[in-house]
C-alpha cells in the first residue's frame, strides 16, 4: 500500500486509511488527515525529514515516520 511518505514532490493521492494509535491517530484526524481527503507533497527538508504536504487548503509539516502511517489510494482522474 502506498503512503504519504512514498509521494514525490508534486504528486498527490487520496487518504484511504489513517494508522497510528491513541493520541497520535487523533492528532492526525484533528489535522484534517481523514479518509477521502486529497493530499499533495510540496516540499522535503534538506536532510529529507520532515516533509510538507498540502491538505484541505493549508500546508502541514509532518515527520516521515508519521507519513508512513497514512495510506493512500491511487487517485483517479
N, CA, C and O atoms as CSV, one atom per row, in Angstrom:
chain,resi,resn,atom,element,x,y,z
A,1,UNK,N,N,0.843,-1.176,0.000
A,1,UNK,CA,C,0.000,0.000,0.000
A,1,UNK,C,C,0.889,1.240,0.000
A,1,UNK,O,O,1.902,1.285,0.698
A,2,UNK,N,N,0.513,2.227,-0.773
A,2,UNK,CA,C,1.257,3.479,-0.871
A,2,UNK,C,C,0.905,4.381,0.315
A,2,UNK,O,O,-0.247,4.437,0.744
A,3,UNK,N,N,1.917,5.088,0.840
A,3,UNK,CA,C,1.702,6.014,1.942
A,3,UNK,C,C,2.121,7.423,1.521
A,3,UNK,O,O,2.702,7.605,0.450
A,4,UNK,N,N,1.832,8.408,2.350
A,4,UNK,CA,C,2.248,9.775,2.058
A,4,UNK,C,C,3.763,9.835,1.889
A,4,UNK,O,O,4.262,10.611,1.073
A,5,UNK,N,N,4.492,9.036,2.639
A,5,UNK,CA,C,5.952,9.012,2.558
A,5,UNK,C,C,6.456,8.591,1.178
A,5,UNK,O,O,7.584,8.924,0.812
A,6,UNK,N,N,5.653,7.872,0.412
A,6,UNK,CA,C,6.052,7.394,-0.916
A,6,UNK,C,C,5.891,8.449,-2.012
A,6,UNK,O,O,6.405,8.275,-3.117
A,7,UNK,N,N,5.188,9.529,-1.718
A,7,UNK,CA,C,4.963,10.564,-2.727
A,7,UNK,C,C,6.254,11.298,-3.074
A,7,UNK,O,O,7.145,11.452,-2.239
A,8,UNK,N,N,6.330,11.742,-4.315
A,8,UNK,CA,C,7.414,12.599,-4.759
A,8,UNK,C,C,6.858,14.026,-4.854
A,8,UNK,O,O,5.645,14.216,-4.947
A,9,UNK,N,N,7.735,15.012,-4.831
A,9,UNK,CA,C,7.292,16.402,-4.881
A,9,UNK,C,C,6.375,16.611,-6.082
A,9,UNK,O,O,6.717,16.242,-7.206
A,10,UNK,N,N,5.212,17.202,-5.837
A,10,UNK,CA,C,4.236,17.463,-6.883
A,10,UNK,C,C,3.187,16.376,-7.035
A,10,UNK,O,O,2.151,16.605,-7.658
A,11,UNK,N,N,3.435,15.196,-6.478
A,11,UNK,CA,C,2.464,14.107,-6.567
A,11,UNK,C,C,1.388,14.261,-5.493
A,11,UNK,O,O,1.593,14.915,-4.471
A,12,UNK,N,N,0.252,13.649,-5.750
A,12,UNK,CA,C,-0.839,13.703,-4.776
A,12,UNK,C,C,-1.523,12.350,-4.692
A,12,UNK,O,O,-1.290,11.466,-5.516
A,13,UNK,N,N,-2.349,12.208,-3.705
A,13,UNK,CA,C,-3.116,10.991,-3.510
A,13,UNK,C,C,-4.280,11.280,-2.572
A,13,UNK,O,O,-4.395,12.379,-2.030
A,14,UNK,N,N,-5.138,10.287,-2.389
A,14,UNK,CA,C,-6.296,10.422,-1.516
A,14,UNK,C,C,-6.127,9.448,-0.356
A,14,UNK,O,O,-5.844,8.268,-0.562
A,15,UNK,N,N,-6.300,9.944,0.848
A,15,UNK,CA,C,-6.117,9.119,2.041
A,15,UNK,C,C,-7.160,8.010,2.061
A,15,UNK,O,O,-8.354,8.259,1.894
A,16,UNK,N,N,-6.689,6.779,2.267
A,16,UNK,CA,C,-7.611,5.650,2.372
A,16,UNK,C,C,-7.698,5.130,3.805
A,16,UNK,O,O,-8.737,4.619,4.222
A,17,UNK,N,N,-6.598,5.264,4.559
A,17,UNK,CA,C,-6.595,4.763,5.940
A,17,UNK,C,C,-5.602,5.562,6.761
A,17,UNK,O,O,-4.506,5.882,6.301
A,18,UNK,N,N,-6.003,5.878,7.989
A,18,UNK,CA,C,-5.129,6.601,8.916
A,18,UNK,C,C,-4.706,5.627,10.004
A,18,UNK,O,O,-5.539,5.117,10.753
A,19,UNK,N,N,-3.407,5.374,10.084
A,19,UNK,CA,C,-2.878,4.460,11.087
A,19,UNK,C,C,-2.567,5.186,12.379
A,19,UNK,O,O,-3.098,6.261,12.657
A,20,UNK,N,N,-1.701,4.580,13.154
A,20,UNK,CA,C,-1.348,5.144,14.451
A,20,UNK,C,C,-2.356,4.693,15.489
A,20,UNK,O,O,-3.400,4.129,15.162
A,21,UNK,N,N,-2.027,4.949,16.740
A,21,UNK,CA,C,-2.917,4.536,17.816
A,21,UNK,C,C,-3.083,5.655,18.815
A,21,UNK,O,O,-2.207,6.507,18.962
A,22,UNK,N,N,-4.199,5.651,19.494
A,22,UNK,CA,C,-4.451,6.582,20.578
A,22,UNK,C,C,-4.324,8.034,20.183
A,22,UNK,O,O,-4.925,8.486,19.208
A,23,UNK,N,N,-3.522,8.770,20.967
A,23,UNK,CA,C,-3.380,10.208,20.790
A,23,UNK,C,C,-2.795,10.566,19.426
A,23,UNK,O,O,-3.174,11.583,18.846
A,24,UNK,N,N,-1.883,9.751,18.904
A,24,UNK,CA,C,-1.280,10.040,17.599
A,24,UNK,C,C,-2.333,9.995,16.499
A,24,UNK,O,O,-2.387,10.891,15.658
A,25,UNK,N,N,-3.161,8.970,16.497
A,25,UNK,CA,C,-4.212,8.847,15.479
A,25,UNK,C,C,-5.194,10.017,15.582
A,25,UNK,O,O,-5.594,10.583,14.565
A,26,UNK,N,N,-5.577,10.375,16.795
A,26,UNK,CA,C,-6.487,11.505,16.984
A,26,UNK,C,C,-5.844,12.803,16.501
A,26,UNK,O,O,-6.526,13.665,15.947
A,27,UNK,N,N,-4.546,12.945,16.708
A,27,UNK,CA,C,-3.835,14.144,16.242
A,27,UNK,C,C,-3.899,14.233,14.721
A,27,UNK,O,O,-4.157,15.304,14.171
A,28,UNK,N,N,-3.663,13.096,14.030
A,28,UNK,CA,C,-3.768,13.066,12.562
A,28,UNK,C,C,-5.155,13.535,12.129
A,28,UNK,O,O,-5.285,14.388,11.251
A,29,UNK,N,N,-6.183,12.973,12.749
A,29,UNK,CA,C,-7.557,13.301,12.380
A,29,UNK,C,C,-7.853,14.778,12.653
A,29,UNK,O,O,-8.514,15.437,11.850
A,30,UNK,N,N,-7.370,15.294,13.774
A,30,UNK,CA,C,-7.573,16.710,14.109
A,30,UNK,C,C,-6.915,17.630,13.096
A,30,UNK,O,O,-7.395,18.739,12.863
A,31,UNK,N,N,-5.812,17.181,12.486
A,31,UNK,CA,C,-5.102,17.991,11.499
A,31,UNK,C,C,-5.771,17.933,10.126
A,31,UNK,O,O,-5.310,18.575,9.183
A,32,UNK,N,N,-6.856,17.165,10.013
A,32,UNK,CA,C,-7.569,17.077,8.743
A,32,UNK,C,C,-7.152,15.906,7.880
A,32,UNK,O,O,-7.577,15.802,6.729
A,33,UNK,N,N,-6.327,15.024,8.418
A,33,UNK,CA,C,-5.879,13.850,7.665
A,33,UNK,C,C,-6.892,12.724,7.868
A,33,UNK,O,O,-6.678,11.806,8.660
A,34,UNK,N,N,-7.985,12.818,7.142
A,34,UNK,CA,C,-9.047,11.830,7.280
A,34,UNK,C,C,-9.279,11.134,5.933
A,34,UNK,O,O,-9.012,11.712,4.880
A,35,UNK,N,N,-9.776,9.889,5.969
A,35,UNK,CA,C,-10.018,9.172,4.719
A,35,UNK,C,C,-10.880,9.974,3.753
A,35,UNK,O,O,-11.854,10.613,4.152
A,36,UNK,N,N,-10.503,9.930,2.466
A,36,UNK,CA,C,-11.214,10.650,1.426
A,36,UNK,C,C,-10.632,12.021,1.129
A,36,UNK,O,O,-11.071,12.688,0.192
A,37,UNK,N,N,-9.648,12.455,1.916
A,37,UNK,CA,C,-9.035,13.771,1.741
A,37,UNK,C,C,-7.841,13.685,0.798
A,37,UNK,O,O,-7.010,12.784,0.910
A,38,UNK,N,N,-7.767,14.633,-0.130
A,38,UNK,CA,C,-6.638,14.694,-1.067
A,38,UNK,C,C,-5.452,15.379,-0.395
A,38,UNK,O,O,-5.612,16.404,0.267
A,39,UNK,N,N,-4.260,14.803,-0.569
A,39,UNK,CA,C,-3.026,15.401,-0.057
A,39,UNK,C,C,-2.009,15.466,-1.190
A,39,UNK,O,O,-2.011,14.623,-2.087
A,40,UNK,N,N,-1.142,16.474,-1.142
A,40,UNK,CA,C,-0.086,16.623,-2.153
A,40,UNK,C,C,1.224,16.958,-1.447
A,40,UNK,O,O,1.248,17.766,-0.519
A,41,UNK,N,N,2.303,16.339,-1.889
A,41,UNK,CA,C,3.615,16.629,-1.323
A,41,UNK,C,C,4.159,17.887,-1.973
A,41,UNK,O,O,4.245,17.978,-3.198
A,42,UNK,N,N,4.529,18.866,-1.136
A,42,UNK,CA,C,5.028,20.136,-1.652
A,42,UNK,C,C,6.535,20.287,-1.505
A,42,UNK,O,O,7.211,20.694,-2.450
A,43,UNK,N,N,7.066,19.964,-0.336
A,43,UNK,CA,C,8.491,20.182,-0.079
A,43,UNK,C,C,9.049,19.083,0.798
A,43,UNK,O,O,8.324,18.427,1.547
A,44,UNK,N,N,10.363,18.896,0.688
A,44,UNK,CA,C,11.088,17.982,1.556
A,44,UNK,C,C,12.254,18.768,2.142
A,44,UNK,O,O,12.965,19.460,1.414
A,45,UNK,N,N,12.453,18.666,3.444
A,45,UNK,CA,C,13.546,19.377,4.098
A,45,UNK,C,C,14.889,18.912,3.521
A,45,UNK,O,O,14.987,17.791,3.022
A,46,UNK,N,N,15.919,19.758,3.585
A,46,UNK,CA,C,17.227,19.412,3.008
A,46,UNK,C,C,17.787,18.060,3.467
A,46,UNK,O,O,18.438,17.371,2.681
A,47,UNK,N,N,17.550,17.679,4.698
A,47,UNK,CA,C,18.045,16.391,5.189
A,47,UNK,C,C,17.032,15.257,4.975
A,47,UNK,O,O,17.258,14.129,5.413
A,48,UNK,N,N,15.914,15.563,4.299
A,48,UNK,CA,C,14.924,14.550,3.976
A,48,UNK,C,C,13.780,14.409,4.964
A,48,UNK,O,O,12.818,13.690,4.692
A,49,UNK,N,N,13.862,15.071,6.092
A,49,UNK,CA,C,12.829,14.957,7.108
A,49,UNK,C,C,12.767,16.264,7.878
A,49,UNK,O,O,13.820,16.713,8.332
A,50,UNK,N,N,11.647,16.901,8.062
A,50,UNK,CA,C,10.279,16.494,7.750
A,50,UNK,C,C,9.886,16.818,6.310
A,50,UNK,O,O,10.689,17.309,5.517
A,51,UNK,N,N,8.620,16.525,6.002
A,51,UNK,CA,C,8.082,16.828,4.683
A,51,UNK,C,C,6.906,17.787,4.850
A,51,UNK,O,O,6.275,17.837,5.905
A,52,UNK,N,N,6.626,18.538,3.802
A,52,UNK,CA,C,5.491,19.475,3.832
A,52,UNK,C,C,4.455,19.017,2.829
A,52,UNK,O,O,4.760,18.798,1.657
A,53,UNK,N,N,3.224,18.873,3.302
A,53,UNK,CA,C,2.128,18.458,2.435
A,53,UNK,C,C,1.062,19.543,2.425
A,53,UNK,O,O,0.979,20.370,3.333
A,54,UNK,N,N,0.251,19.519,1.377
A,54,UNK,CA,C,-0.916,20.402,1.333
A,54,UNK,C,C,-2.141,19.531,1.531
A,54,UNK,O,O,-2.322,18.518,0.856
A,55,UNK,N,N,-2.978,19.946,2.470
A,55,UNK,CA,C,-4.194,19.204,2.791
A,55,UNK,C,C,-5.286,20.206,3.147
A,55,UNK,O,O,-5.071,21.087,3.980
A,56,UNK,N,N,-6.447,20.079,2.529
A,56,UNK,CA,C,-7.601,20.934,2.822
A,56,UNK,C,C,-7.276,22.425,2.751
A,56,UNK,O,O,-7.786,23.210,3.551
A,57,UNK,N,N,-6.432,22.815,1.799
A,57,UNK,CA,C,-6.147,24.226,1.582
A,57,UNK,C,C,-5.076,24.831,2.470
A,57,UNK,O,O,-4.848,26.039,2.411
A,58,UNK,N,N,-4.415,24.034,3.283
A,58,UNK,CA,C,-3.328,24.585,4.089
A,58,UNK,C,C,-2.109,23.677,4.020
A,58,UNK,O,O,-2.195,22.526,3.591
A,59,UNK,N,N,-0.973,24.215,4.451
A,59,UNK,CA,C,0.273,23.459,4.422
A,59,UNK,C,C,0.535,22.873,5.799
A,59,UNK,O,O,0.360,23.538,6.820
A,60,UNK,N,N,0.956,21.623,5.809
A,60,UNK,CA,C,1.192,20.892,7.047
A,60,UNK,C,C,2.558,20.218,6.954
A,60,UNK,O,O,2.881,19.599,5.939
A,61,UNK,N,N,3.352,20.337,8.002
A,61,UNK,CA,C,4.660,19.697,8.040
A,61,UNK,C,C,4.590,18.528,9.013
A,61,UNK,O,O,4.205,18.688,10.172
A,62,UNK,N,N,4.973,17.336,8.518
A,62,UNK,CA,C,4.962,16.146,9.363
A,62,UNK,C,C,6.255,15.364,9.181
A,62,UNK,O,O,6.953,15.516,8.178
A,63,UNK,N,N,6.559,14.535,10.157
A,63,UNK,CA,C,7.747,13.677,10.075
A,63,UNK,C,C,7.473,12.523,9.113
A,63,UNK,O,O,6.334,12.082,8.960
A,64,UNK,N,N,8.524,12.049,8.474
A,64,UNK,CA,C,8.379,10.910,7.553
A,64,UNK,C,C,7.834,9.680,8.279
A,64,UNK,O,O,7.032,8.930,7.724
A,65,UNK,N,N,8.270,9.480,9.512
A,65,UNK,CA,C,7.789,8.343,10.298
A,65,UNK,C,C,6.264,8.383,10.431
A,65,UNK,O,O,5.595,7.355,10.320
A,66,UNK,N,N,5.724,9.580,10.668
A,66,UNK,CA,C,4.270,9.726,10.761
A,66,UNK,C,C,3.618,9.561,9.391
A,66,UNK,O,O,2.543,8.972,9.284
A,67,UNK,N,N,4.259,10.076,8.346
A,67,UNK,CA,C,3.712,9.982,6.989
A,67,UNK,C,C,3.561,8.524,6.546
A,67,UNK,O,O,2.690,8.214,5.733
A,68,UNK,N,N,4.393,7.638,7.068
A,68,UNK,CA,C,4.318,6.211,6.712
A,68,UNK,C,C,3.074,5.531,7.271
A,68,UNK,O,O,2.731,4.424,6.856
A,69,UNK,N,N,2.405,6.180,8.201
A,69,UNK,CA,C,1.224,5.570,8.818
A,69,UNK,C,C,-0.083,5.986,8.151
A,69,UNK,O,O,-1.162,5.554,8.556
A,70,UNK,N,N,0.023,6.827,7.125
A,70,UNK,CA,C,-1.183,7.304,6.438
A,70,UNK,C,C,-1.191,6.745,5.019
A,70,UNK,O,O,-0.410,7.168,4.166
A,71,UNK,N,N,-2.078,5.795,4.783
A,71,UNK,CA,C,-2.140,5.099,3.500
A,71,UNK,C,C,-2.966,5.871,2.486
A,71,UNK,O,O,-3.930,6.555,2.831
A,72,UNK,N,N,-2.563,5.744,1.224
A,72,UNK,CA,C,-3.239,6.415,0.125
A,72,UNK,C,C,-3.775,5.409,-0.870
A,72,UNK,O,O,-3.243,4.308,-1.014
A,73,UNK,N,N,-4.835,5.802,-1.556
A,73,UNK,CA,C,-5.301,5.023,-2.710
A,73,UNK,C,C,-4.889,5.818,-3.939
A,73,UNK,O,O,-4.705,7.033,-3.875
A,74,UNK,N,N,-4.749,5.138,-5.026
A,74,UNK,CA,C,-4.358,5.809,-6.266
A,74,UNK,C,C,-5.460,6.778,-6.668
A,74,UNK,O,O,-6.645,6.444,-6.637
A,75,UNK,N,N,-5.049,7.977,-7.043
A,75,UNK,CA,C,-6.008,8.994,-7.450
A,75,UNK,C,C,-6.445,8.714,-8.889
A,75,UNK,O,O,-5.618,8.487,-9.773
A,76,UNK,N,N,-7.750,8.736,-9.099
A,76,UNK,CA,C,-8.269,8.521,-10.454
A,76,UNK,C,C,-8.731,9.835,-11.040
A,76,UNK,O,O,-9.301,10.676,-10.344
A,77,UNK,N,N,-8.481,10.005,-12.318
A,77,UNK,CA,C,-8.858,11.253,-12.988
A,77,UNK,C,C,-10.267,11.153,-13.543
A,77,UNK,O,O,-10.764,12.107,-14.142
